[in-house]
Amino acid sequence: MELPLPPLDVVRTRGRTSLAARRRRLRAKAWHIGQCAVAAALAWFVAADVLGHATPFFAPVAAVVALGTSFGQRLRRVAEVAVGVALGVFIGDMLVLLLGSGWWQIGLVVVIAMSTAILLDGGQLIVTQAAVQSIIVTALASQTGTGQPIDRWIDALVGGGFALLAAAVVPGAALRRPGEQAAVVVRKVAGLLRAAADVMVEGEVEPALELLADARTTDRLVRELRAAADEALAVTVSPLRHHHRERMKQMVALADPVDKALRTTRVLVRRTAVAAYHRAPVPPAYAEVCRELADAADLVARALADGTDLLPAREALLAVGHRTSGLGRSHALSIEVVLAMLRGLTVDLLELTGMRALEATDAIPLPSRNWIDSADRPEPG
């Protein structure tokens, strides 16, 4: 069942979340923005001061376009864009030199540039950049005096070369980010569990609805984790970071169990809110186990962030799993779902410690058949 949420509270929560997320993205991209700036500046310096080109417009443009704004655009993609830029500049220059510039020349140069890129077996990036850069040259370069045709082509090569050099130099922070972001998600799980435990004890509706609104804003955390994992894996293409590739593959594989853990937590929070809404009391032992699971989740988060041994966290989770097996059962649907989610979340977190899903499931004993609100077993269905 969907519960009513206070609209203003939801808007305020999402607004704060959005601003915080944007700040995190800016911090995460700061290194790469710096890379683009340095590559552009050096490309201009070499083309203008070393090679003596008057206005080497295409040198910094090629560097920034090829680098893009993501660690995912690495080496191969940077090379493809650099080649596409150089090819487009060259073809555009040749056409302007032979036929001049105008509307029909732009149409012709797009056909020639894209066809040439395809004949060279180029990828989509090469084809697109060849067309775009040839348009720029045809439409603007001949009128703005940005150097001789061969100079513009050399400038594009210089910019592409600096983009490739910058792409090979990546910070070690990118390799740490997946573990750190996974820890952020797991800490959020722990925080939601503690808040859910408070709702179980107090049974108040308003805090339950606020908690539910908070839980529903957490999808972005998993998106950020997947982006960080993909970027870290892309970084390992660099010759300087290639030896980290296998470990990064393992970090990429963490995204799915982390996502599952967060989804399970949201279901637990929702059913806890439903129980509060319907004034269905949750057994005190459930709240105690919920807090113990939060403590175990914190151990998982700490190990992921620090890159340390996950065995202590696994042992704590297994202990919680055994506790869930001794909890009394209830005929109330919400209470039964809360118990199921506590057990399911324990399994999800155990996967983060390196256990397989079936292995983790088998490690937790079957739930108790002790019914706390009736001496009779529930009727089938």
Secondary structure as UniProt FT lines:
FT   HELIX           7..45
FT   HELIX           46..50
FT   HELIX           58..67
FT   TURN            68..69
FT   TURN            71..72
FT   HELIX           76..99
FT   HELIX           103..119
FT   TURN            120..121
FT   HELIX           124..136
FT   HELIX           137..141
FT   HELIX           142..144
FT   HELIX           149..168
FT   HELIX           173..202
FT   HELIX           205..215
FT   TURN            216..217
FT   HELIX           219..235
FT   TURN            236..237
FT   TURN            239..241
FT   HELIX           242..244
FT   HELIX           245..253
FT   HELIX           255..277
FT   TURN            278..279
FT   HELIX           284..306
FT   HELIX           311..325
FT   HELIX           333..352
FT   TURN            353..354
FT   HELIX           357..363
//
